[in-house]
Amino acid sequence: MKVAVVAHRKKTLGGGLDELRRVLDRAGAGKVGWHGVPKSKKAPKQVRKALKEGADVLFVWGGDGMVQRCVDTVAGTGVTVAIIPAGTANLFASALKIPRDIEAAVDVGLHGERRRYDLGKIDGEHFAVMAGAGFDASLIEDADRGLKRRAGRLAYVRTALRHVRDEPVHTIVHLDDEPWFEGPSTCLLMGNIGTISGGIKAFDDASPFDGRLEVGVTTARGALQWARTIGTMATGRTDRSRFVKMGHARKVYAEFAEPVLLELDGGARKRVKRLEAEAVPSAVTIAVPTRT
């Protein structure tokens, strides 16, 4: 087993990267390849270096954005990804029950079960949890402007209050090449993992093993409608909301009357007027706690 670490140096957990070095050394990981980055978008280059050096287990230190950049690069290689959840949001690690403890997470990475997970893919880039266009991407972009570092999850609440008045955009969505939705919408969400921050399930039936993406279009606008929508998500099934239409597909195509912001796994990307997404079955191997 050849181990490498790709770490977001600004993310913290426990005793930090010094503790991670000590734990890996005590666990007998051998000569570990270390690759640090100042931001997640720098990670792919370092992942490629680690793969070229022969790594077959890649420890990823960071949050969902860091994990997304790494699994996008590793997808299809057969290399095992081991997550050390050191980010502000760790939705993928939480869904996989990766412990938020360095020693325990290292034990999972070295000795845990290996499982192959589906990924989503938009315009050539993979994502592990969710991708969205519209409302959620806008609030993520605003929260990333320094506020998230100071206020954590509260940052998303504050920015959401600013965006509940955003005007809907005329949207056309096709699922598996069939017309599915047309009309004004405030958010298009595609999920591989169903749970978002606070344990709320955006997609009650999402599975990273079924070879499909869950899809939701939200028509909620204004504080009252959004409050009702989020309340339904928190207390029941999302598909019971009158402001949400739910579906699933292997392929998703969407057009927007005007450019809307896109996000992948909590990281804002660019504004798009159209997008194509697909499910990629069994795309990446992840180290997870052994089932008992």
HELIX and SHEET records of a PDB file:
HELIX    1   1 GLY A   16  ARG A   26  1                                  11    
HELIX    2   2 SER A   40  LYS A   42  5                                   3    
HELIX    3   3 ALA A   43  LYS A   52  1                                  10    
HELIX    4   4 ASP A   64  VAL A   74  1                                  11    
HELIX    5   5 LEU A   91  ALA A   95  1                                   5    
HELIX    6   6 ILE A  102  HIS A  111  1                                  10    
HELIX    7   7 PHE A  135  ALA A  143  1                                   9    
HELIX    8   8 LEU A  147  ALA A  151  1                                   5    
HELIX    9   9 LEU A  154  HIS A  163  1                                  10    
HELIX   10  10 SER A  197  GLY A  199  5                                   3    
HELIX   11  11 GLY A  222  THR A  235  1                                  14    
HELIX   12  12 THR A  238  ARG A  240  5                                   3    
SHEET    1   A 7 GLY A  33  VAL A  37  0                                        
SHEET    2   A 7 VAL A   3  HIS A   8  1                                        
SHEET    3   A 7 VAL A  57  GLY A  62  1                                        
SHEET    4   A 7 THR A  80  PRO A  85  1                                        
SHEET    5   A 7 GLY A 267  VAL A 288  1                                        
SHEET    6   A 7 GLU A 113  ILE A 122 -1                                        
SHEET    7   A 7 GLU A 125  PHE A 127 -1                                        
SHEET    1   B10 GLY A  33  VAL A  37  0                                        
SHEET    2   B10 VAL A   3  HIS A   8  1                                        
SHEET    3   B10 VAL A  57  GLY A  62  1                                        
SHEET    4   B10 THR A  80  PRO A  85  1                                        
SHEET    5   B10 GLY A 267  VAL A 288  1                                        
SHEET    6   B10 LYS A 251  LEU A 264 -1                                        
SHEET    7   B10 MET A 130  GLY A 134 -1                                        
SHEET    8   B10 CYS A 187  GLY A 191 -1                                        
SHEET    9   B10 LEU A 213  THR A 218 -1                                        
SHEET   10   B10 VAL A 244  ALA A 249 -1                                        
SHEET    1   C 8 GLY A  33  VAL A  37  0                                        
SHEET    2   C 8 VAL A   3  HIS A   8  1                                        
SHEET    3   C 8 VAL A  57  GLY A  62  1                                        
SHEET    4   C 8 THR A  80  PRO A  85  1                                        
SHEET    5   C 8 GLY A 267  VAL A 288  1                                        
SHEET    6   C 8 LYS A 251  LEU A 264 -1                                        
SHEET    7   C 8 VAL A 169  LEU A 175 -1                                        
SHEET    8   C 8 GLU A 178  SER A 185 -1                                        
END                                                                             
